[in-house]
Amino acid sequence: MNKKVKLIWTFVLLVVILVGGYVFYSSQQKNMQTGDTQGEIVPAIDFNVQNKNGTNTYLSDFNDGKPIVINFWSSHCGPCVQEMPDFQRLYDDYKDRVHFVMIDSIGALGETKESGKAFIEKHQYTFPVFYDVNKNAQQSYGVRSLPTTYLINKNFEIIRGGSGMINYDLLAGYLDEVLGE
């Protein structure tokens, strides 16, 4: 093949990859916006992560009758970074009635515990952050892309979840619904 044909094929392949990536990302983002858990309510899966002091914390530690929001994120994930201010606002508005379990997905996109901590400190986020250093949480919930968010009801059942960005209004609506407000 000559150089011109190779260049054309490279360009076509690049366009196919970009379009495919966009379609995949759009479909994943739609999952959380529609609350797509495949129509099932399933028991939450317990896992352990580390708190900021390195102490193991289990999801079941939060099983006290309050709903739980789990968010998997990375400081190297653009959509994750974009939704963080909404999570801070949600935490400020709901922290007395809802547990927030913000899980830094160590290893995803080059994330380290240090980079996650630095990101949280830089932006002065006050929601509780946990570090999935052994990928236990990511594996338990089958996290394949970031961000991924789950909502667990007072009965410790997953009632909504999916990958893709979520905004304040949508998650606040889900929280109000599960809280009966």
Buried (B, 14 or more C-beta within 10 A) or exposed (E): EEEEEEEEEEEEEEEEEEEEEEEEBEEBBEBBEEBBBEEEEEEBBBBBBBEBEEEEBEBEEBBEEBBBBBBBBBBBBEBBBEBBEBBBBBBEEBEEEBBBBBBBBBEBEEBBBEBBBEBBEEEEBEBBBBBBBBBBBBEBBEBEBBBBBBBBBBEBEBBBBBBBBBBBEBBBEBBEBBBEE
